[in-house]
Structure formats: C-alpha cells, structure tokens
Amino acid sequence: MTLCVIVGPTRWQAHAVLQIETDHGTWVLDNRMKYPRLWTRLPYRWLYRDCPGRGDWERLTARGPAFAEPASAGEGRAA
C-alpha cells in the first residue's frame, strides 16, 4: 500500500489517496469515491508517490502509478 498525491478534475487541489498493487491491477482507495477503482479509470493527474523504506517521494511523470520515474536528488523529499 502506497500513499499518492494527486490532483482531481473537479477542485484542482492536491489530494492524498492510497494505491494498492494487486495481481488484478493497481487499485486506488479514495475517500471521495464510494468504491475502490483501477487507477487507469480515474481522471487524476498523479503528482507523487511515497517510497516505503526510503523515506522520500517519487515524482510520477505520466498519468498513473505504473509510469513512475524517480524524482531528482532531494526533489520531492518529505520534509
């Protein structure tokens, strides 16, 4: 389970969601949605994902967690 920071289409404010990797895809738990959804079915702009065990964040450069690219050194690091 990973914490992600996204921007949603209705309020365009940063919002945190939980991402869960399963053998049936990457699911997102969002308190603004009634049920979990596949990340590919959400109209979010993905900003950052927590890196468990590393103590920092990774910037997500495309429209979802599967296309993550590590942030540059020091960038996105949790304060």
Contacts in CASP RR format, 6 or more apart in sequence:
PFRMAT RR
TARGET T0000
AUTHOR 0000-0000-0000
METHOD contacts of the structure
MODEL  1
MTLCVIVGPTRWQAHAVLQIETDHGTWVLDNRMKYPRLWTRLPYRWLYRD
CPGRGDWERLTARGPAFAEPASAGEGRAA
1 18 0 8 1.000
1 19 0 8 1.000
1 20 0 8 1.000
2 18 0 8 1.000
2 19 0 8 1.000
2 20 0 8 1.000
2 21 0 8 1.000
2 49 0 8 1.000
2 50 0 8 1.000
2 52 0 8 1.000
2 65 0 8 1.000
3 16 0 8 1.000
3 17 0 8 1.000
3 18 0 8 1.000
3 19 0 8 1.000
3 49 0 8 1.000
3 50 0 8 1.000
4 16 0 8 1.000
4 17 0 8 1.000
4 18 0 8 1.000
4 19 0 8 1.000
4 28 0 8 1.000
4 46 0 8 1.000
4 47 0 8 1.000
4 48 0 8 1.000
4 49 0 8 1.000
4 50 0 8 1.000
4 60 0 8 1.000
4 65 0 8 1.000
5 14 0 8 1.000
5 15 0 8 1.000
5 16 0 8 1.000
5 46 0 8 1.000
5 47 0 8 1.000
5 48 0 8 1.000
5 49 0 8 1.000
5 57 0 8 1.000
6 14 0 8 1.000
6 15 0 8 1.000
6 16 0 8 1.000
6 17 0 8 1.000
6 42 0 8 1.000
6 44 0 8 1.000
6 45 0 8 1.000
6 46 0 8 1.000
6 47 0 8 1.000
7 13 0 8 1.000
7 14 0 8 1.000
7 15 0 8 1.000
7 44 0 8 1.000
7 45 0 8 1.000
7 47 0 8 1.000
8 15 0 8 1.000
8 43 0 8 1.000
8 44 0 8 1.000
8 45 0 8 1.000
9 43 0 8 1.000
9 44 0 8 1.000
14 47 0 8 1.000
15 30 0 8 1.000
15 32 0 8 1.000
17 28 0 8 1.000
17 29 0 8 1.000
17 30 0 8 1.000
17 44 0 8 1.000
18 28 0 8 1.000
18 29 0 8 1.000
18 30 0 8 1.000
19 26 0 8 1.000
19 27 0 8 1.000
19 28 0 8 1.000
19 29 0 8 1.000
19 39 0 8 1.000
19 49 0 8 1.000
19 65 0 8 1.000
20 26 0 8 1.000
20 27 0 8 1.000
20 28 0 8 1.000
20 29 0 8 1.000
20 36 0 8 1.000
25 38 0 8 1.000
26 38 0 8 1.000
26 39 0 8 1.000
26 40 0 8 1.000
26 65 0 8 1.000
26 66 0 8 1.000
27 36 0 8 1.000
27 37 0 8 1.000
27 38 0 8 1.000
27 39 0 8 1.000
28 36 0 8 1.000
28 37 0 8 1.000
28 38 0 8 1.000
28 39 0 8 1.000
28 42 0 8 1.000
29 36 0 8 1.000
30 37 0 8 1.000
30 42 0 8 1.000
39 46 0 8 1.000
39 64 0 8 1.000
39 65 0 8 1.000
39 66 0 8 1.000
40 64 0 8 1.000
44 63 0 8 1.000
44 64 0 8 1.000
45 63 0 8 1.000
46 60 0 8 1.000
46 62 0 8 1.000
46 63 0 8 1.000
46 64 0 8 1.000
46 65 0 8 1.000
47 59 0 8 1.000
47 60 0 8 1.000
48 57 0 8 1.000
48 58 0 8 1.000
48 59 0 8 1.000
48 60 0 8 1.000
48 71 0 8 1.000
48 76 0 8 1.000
49 57 0 8 1.000
49 58 0 8 1.000
49 60 0 8 1.000
49 65 0 8 1.000
49 68 0 8 1.000
50 57 0 8 1.000
50 78 0 8 1.000
51 57 0 8 1.000
51 58 0 8 1.000
55 77 0 8 1.000
55 78 0 8 1.000
56 71 0 8 1.000
56 74 0 8 1.000
56 76 0 8 1.000
56 77 0 8 1.000
56 78 0 8 1.000
57 71 0 8 1.000
57 76 0 8 1.000
57 77 0 8 1.000
57 78 0 8 1.000
58 68 0 8 1.000
58 69 0 8 1.000
58 70 0 8 1.000
58 71 0 8 1.000
59 68 0 8 1.000
59 69 0 8 1.000
59 70 0 8 1.000
59 71 0 8 1.000
59 75 0 8 1.000
59 76 0 8 1.000
60 67 0 8 1.000
60 68 0 8 1.000
60 69 0 8 1.000
61 67 0 8 1.000
61 68 0 8 1.000
61 69 0 8 1.000
71 77 0 8 1.000
END
